Amino acid sequence: MIDNSIISLSEKSIENNISFLRSKLGDTVKISAVVKANAYGHGIEQIVPVFEKYGIDHYSVFYYSEAIRVYNCLHKSSSIMVMGWLSEKDIKDAIEKEIEFFVFNMERLQLAVKYATELGVKAKIHLETETGMNRSGLNMNELNTAIAVIKENTDHIELTGFCTHLAGAESVSNHFRIQNQLQKYQEMATELDANNLKPKYKHVANSAASFVYPDTRMDLVRIGIMLYGFWSSTEVFIQYINHQEDRIDPLKRILGWKSQIMAVKEIKSGEFVGYGISYLAQSNIKTALVPVGYSFGYSRSLSNKGRVLIHGHQCSVIGVVNMNMMIIDVTHVENVKVGDEVVLIGKQDKLEIKVSAFSEISDELNYEILAHLSESITRRVIN
């Protein structure tokens, strides 16, 4: 781990977000915490034990390597669901460890049957259906074939889930498409019922769908971005807040990111700063060098645009963001010295730098910014 910058994770904010989600989703709906992409940049090893502390007992990941990381840091018996990639050897290991996984083609189902039979146990599968996302999933013909295979192998296959993924529930522009998907999903669910197959969980909803389309909550919801304190889109937030009296955002951001000044320098008027000629000092200025760059997730697109907080002042990134460093204009800040705190995301005194500020400047989604935060940055849970 690199300790020249620290990502802090607020336990109180985590507790708040879980409590809010439970109050809105109800007691009968299972929350599966989506912790793919290193828990949206927050850190699997740091965030999962806190989620677990506040009652989360189901986790969704994309890669099997992520599933193993979750598996290794759980203290209680919980479920882990792989929504994406498993190699053939991973399938066997997943079955042994009772890790659930999506089945979206017949090849994976046949492998599940093969290894479950060898091990003498049941593979816990979630049948993913193709309803209009056109990404992954079984079409109706494939579903009927899968049903036949499952019925022939009831000793080795447990139908844990029946699911699909909605194509953009965070935007009203996709409403017609979403309605078509839901209709197709119900038609395919009817095929299961007709064959007397009863999945433990029917699930289609992510964070956005859980709030925009309440009927999609079903047995389980796959909640990612909202657990970390962000709304899926401005549209989803506005739709929610317009029905509230207090009109206060109930979600709290979990993540803060700080670094420190590693050098202070005086620059004369007429001198260029950093690589190339993108920044020319128009007067005598003072700069601070910060040991964070695009290799840590501070995007190069923030060159000459980004903002940080130092001594309670907003300061500008000047010049090109380097791989490991960036230069800050601190001319207007008094008594700046090596070792002083630099806030990249979070609060300092009365000011705050939000992830949304990065989005507005760099044209990246909140999801992208968070997912790009380097795993090498030290992460700590705070009260």
MITORDO-696557 format. One record per residue (C-alpha): y, z, x. Coordinates in steps of 0.2 Angstrom, whole numbers. Layout:
N
[[Y; Z; X]]
...
***
This chain:
383
[[0; 0; 0]]
[[18; -4; 5]]
[[30; 11; 3]]
[[47; 2; 6]]
[[48; 1; -12]]
[[41; 12; -26]]
[[36; 7; -44]]
[[37; 22; -55]]
[[28; 24; -72]]
[[34; 36; -85]]
[[20; 46; -94]]
[[32; 51; -107]]
[[36; 33; -112]]
[[17; 29; -112]]
[[14; 44; -124]]
[[29; 38; -135]]
[[22; 20; -136]]
[[5; 24; -140]]
[[11; 37; -153]]
[[22; 24; -161]]
[[8; 10; -162]]
[[-4; 22; -169]]
[[8; 27; -183]]
[[11; 9; -188]]
[[-6; 2; -186]]
[[-16; 16; -194]]
[[-31; 27; -190]]
[[-44; 14; -195]]
[[-38; 1; -183]]
[[-45; 2; -165]]
[[-32; -1; -151]]
[[-39; -11; -137]]
[[-27; -9; -122]]
[[-24; -26; -113]]
[[-24; -22; -95]]
[[-26; -39; -88]]
[[-15; -45; -73]]
[[-15; -28; -65]]
[[-10; -20; -82]]
[[5; -32; -84]]
[[10; -27; -66]]
[[10; -8; -70]]
[[-6; -5; -60]]
[[-23; -3; -67]]
[[-28; 12; -57]]
[[-12; 21; -62]]
[[-10; 16; -80]]
[[-28; 17; -87]]
[[-31; 36; -83]]
[[-14; 39; -93]]
[[-19; 28; -107]]
[[-36; 37; -108]]
[[-27; 54; -108]]
[[-18; 49; -124]]
[[-34; 43; -133]]
[[-36; 25; -128]]
[[-54; 21; -127]]
[[-55; 2; -127]]
[[-49; -10; -114]]
[[-47; -28; -113]]
[[-46; -39; -97]]
[[-47; -57; -92]]
[[-57; -56; -76]]
[[-73; -47; -72]]
[[-65; -40; -57]]
[[-52; -32; -68]]
[[-66; -24; -79]]
[[-74; -16; -63]]
[[-57; -9; -59]]
[[-56; -1; -76]]
[[-74; 5; -76]]
[[-71; 14; -59]]
[[-56; 23; -65]]
[[-62; 29; -82]]
[[-66; 48; -84]]
[[-74; 46; -102]]
[[-85; 35; -111]]
[[-74; 20; -116]]
[[-77; 1; -120]]
[[-72; -13; -109]]
[[-70; -31; -115]]
[[-69; -46; -104]]
[[-60; -60; -113]]
[[-61; -73; -99]]
[[-70; -77; -83]]
[[-87; -70; -78]]
[[-98; -79; -65]]
[[-117; -80; -69]]
[[-121; -64; -58]]
[[-106; -55; -67]]
[[-115; -58; -84]]
[[-130; -48; -78]]
[[-120; -34; -71]]
[[-109; -33; -86]]
[[-125; -31; -97]]
[[-131; -18; -86]]
[[-115; -8; -86]]
[[-113; -11; -105]]
[[-97; -20; -103]]
[[-93; -32; -118]]
[[-88; -50; -115]]
[[-82; -65; -125]]
[[-95; -79; -129]]
[[-85; -95; -132]]
[[-99; -108; -127]]
[[-118; -110; -128]]
[[-120; -109; -110]]
[[-114; -91; -109]]
[[-124; -86; -124]]
[[-140; -92; -116]]
[[-136; -83; -100]]
[[-133; -67; -110]]
[[-150; -69; -119]]
[[-158; -73; -102]]
[[-152; -58; -93]]
[[-153; -46; -107]]
[[-171; -50; -109]]
[[-174; -48; -91]]
[[-166; -31; -91]]
[[-174; -25; -108]]
[[-157; -21; -115]]
[[-144; -28; -127]]
[[-129; -38; -121]]
[[-113; -33; -131]]
[[-105; -50; -135]]
[[-89; -55; -145]]
[[-91; -72; -152]]
[[-74; -81; -150]]
[[-71; -95; -162]]
[[-60; -111; -160]]
[[-48; -110; -175]]
[[-33; -121; -169]]
[[-28; -114; -152]]
[[-38; -128; -144]]
[[-41; -117; -128]]
[[-58; -109; -129]]
[[-70; -105; -143]]
[[-85; -111; -153]]
[[-82; -124; -167]]
[[-91; -123; -183]]
[[-106; -132; -177]]
[[-107; -122; -161]]
[[-105; -106; -172]]
[[-120; -111; -182]]
[[-131; -114; -167]]
[[-125; -97; -160]]
[[-130; -88; -176]]
[[-147; -96; -175]]
[[-149; -90; -156]]
[[-143; -72; -161]]
[[-155; -71; -175]]
[[-169; -76; -164]]
[[-164; -63; -151]]
[[-159; -47; -161]]
[[-168; -36; -148]]
[[-157; -43; -134]]
[[-140; -47; -142]]
[[-128; -35; -151]]
[[-114; -44; -160]]
[[-100; -32; -155]]
[[-86; -43; -161]]
[[-80; -59; -170]]
[[-63; -65; -164]]
[[-51; -79; -161]]
[[-34; -80; -153]]
[[-18; -85; -163]]
[[-7; -99; -156]]
[[10; -90; -155]]
[[12; -77; -168]]
[[28; -71; -159]]
[[38; -86; -166]]
[[41; -91; -184]]
[[40; -109; -179]]
[[21; -107; -178]]
[[19; -99; -195]]
[[10; -114; -203]]
[[-1; -116; -188]]
[[-6; -98; -189]]
[[-10; -98; -207]]
[[-22; -113; -204]]
[[-30; -103; -190]]
[[-32; -88; -201]]
[[-40; -98; -215]]
[[-52; -107; -203]]
[[-57; -90; -196]]
[[-61; -83; -213]]
[[-72; -98; -216]]
[[-81; -95; -200]]
[[-83; -77; -204]]
[[-91; -82; -221]]
[[-104; -91; -211]]
[[-108; -74; -202]]
[[-109; -65; -219]]
[[-121; -78; -226]]
[[-133; -75; -211]]
[[-131; -56; -213]]
[[-123; -54; -196]]
[[-111; -39; -196]]
[[-100; -38; -181]]
[[-93; -21; -176]]
[[-76; -27; -174]]
[[-67; -42; -182]]
[[-51; -45; -172]]
[[-38; -59; -171]]
[[-22; -49; -168]]
[[-12; -47; -152]]
[[5; -37; -151]]
[[15; -50; -160]]
[[2; -53; -174]]
[[-1; -35; -177]]
[[17; -33; -183]]
[[22; -50; -190]]
[[5; -53; -199]]
[[-1; -35; -204]]
[[-16; -43; -213]]
[[-23; -48; -196]]
[[-25; -30; -190]]
[[-43; -30; -196]]
[[-55; -18; -186]]
[[-47; -20; -169]]
[[-30; -26; -161]]
[[-28; -32; -144]]
[[-11; -23; -139]]
[[-3; -28; -122]]
[[15; -30; -120]]
[[20; -17; -133]]
[[10; -3; -124]]
[[22; -6; -109]]
[[38; -4; -120]]
[[42; -23; -123]]
[[42; -33; -139]]
[[33; -50; -139]]
[[49; -59; -143]]
[[66; -56; -149]]
[[60; -63; -166]]
[[47; -50; -168]]
[[59; -36; -163]]
[[72; -42; -176]]
[[59; -43; -190]]
[[54; -25; -187]]
[[71; -18; -184]]
[[78; -26; -199]]
[[67; -15; -210]]
[[72; 1; -202]]
[[86; 13; -207]]
[[90; 19; -189]]
[[89; 2; -181]]
[[84; 10; -164]]
[[71; 2; -153]]
[[55; 14; -155]]
[[47; 7; -139]]
[[51; 15; -122]]
[[50; 5; -105]]
[[37; 13; -93]]
[[41; 4; -77]]
[[55; 8; -64]]
[[57; 0; -47]]
[[66; 7; -32]]
[[69; 3; -14]]
[[81; 8; -1]]
[[93; 1; 11]]
[[86; -4; 28]]
[[102; -10; 37]]
[[121; -11; 34]]
[[132; -25; 41]]
[[150; -30; 42]]
[[153; -49; 38]]
[[169; -58; 42]]
[[178; -70; 31]]
[[172; -88; 33]]
[[154; -83; 39]]
[[138; -89; 30]]
[[126; -76; 24]]
[[107; -78; 25]]
[[97; -94; 25]]
[[107; -111; 24]]
[[124; -112; 17]]
[[122; -105; -1]]
[[134; -91; 2]]
[[150; -91; 11]]
[[160; -75; 13]]
[[177; -78; 5]]
[[184; -62; 13]]
[[178; -48; 25]]
[[163; -40; 16]]
[[150; -27; 19]]
[[131; -30; 16]]
[[116; -20; 14]]
[[98; -27; 18]]
[[84; -22; 6]]
[[66; -24; 11]]
[[60; -33; -5]]
[[58; -51; -7]]
[[49; -64; -17]]
[[32; -59; -10]]
[[34; -43; -19]]
[[39; -52; -36]]
[[58; -52; -34]]
[[60; -70; -38]]
[[68; -83; -27]]
[[77; -89; -42]]
[[88; -73; -42]]
[[96; -79; -26]]
[[115; -77; -28]]
[[112; -71; -46]]
[[102; -55; -45]]
[[109; -37; -48]]
[[104; -20; -41]]
[[111; -3; -43]]
[[117; 7; -28]]
[[127; 24; -29]]
[[129; 21; -48]]
[[137; 3; -45]]
[[131; -14; -50]]
[[129; -24; -34]]
[[126; -43; -32]]
[[112; -51; -22]]
[[120; -64; -11]]
[[112; -78; -1]]
[[94; -83; -3]]
[[81; -70; -8]]
[[68; -71; 7]]
[[50; -68; 7]]
[[52; -49; 12]]
[[71; -46; 11]]
[[87; -48; 1]]
[[105; -46; 5]]
[[116; -36; -6]]
[[135; -36; -7]]
[[141; -18; -6]]
[[159; -20; -1]]
[[165; -10; -16]]
[[153; 4; -13]]
[[159; 19; -3]]
[[148; 28; 10]]
[[134; 16; 10]]
[[121; 20; 23]]
[[103; 17; 28]]
[[90; 25; 17]]
[[101; 25; 1]]
[[92; 22; -15]]
[[92; 4; -22]]
[[87; 2; -41]]
[[79; -15; -44]]
[[73; -10; -62]]
[[78; 6; -71]]
[[92; 18; -72]]
[[105; 25; -60]]
[[118; 36; -66]]
[[125; 28; -82]]
[[119; 10; -78]]
[[103; 1; -80]]
[[94; -14; -74]]
[[82; -21; -87]]
[[68; -33; -85]]
[[76; -43; -98]]
[[91; -45; -86]]
[[79; -54; -74]]
[[73; -65; -88]]
[[91; -70; -93]]
[[95; -75; -75]]
[[79; -83; -69]]
[[72; -90; -86]]
[[56; -81; -83]]
[[47; -72; -97]]
[[45; -53; -97]]
[[27; -56; -95]]
[[29; -67; -79]]
[[41; -55; -71]]
[[29; -40; -73]]
[[14; -50; -69]]
[[22; -56; -52]]
[[25; -38; -46]]
[[15; -37; -30]]
[[-1; -25; -31]]
[[4; -20; -13]]
[[19; -10; -20]]
[[15; 9; -21]]
[[14; 15; -40]]
[[17; 32; -45]]
[[15; 41; -62]]
[[30; 52; -66]]
[[34; 64; -80]]
***
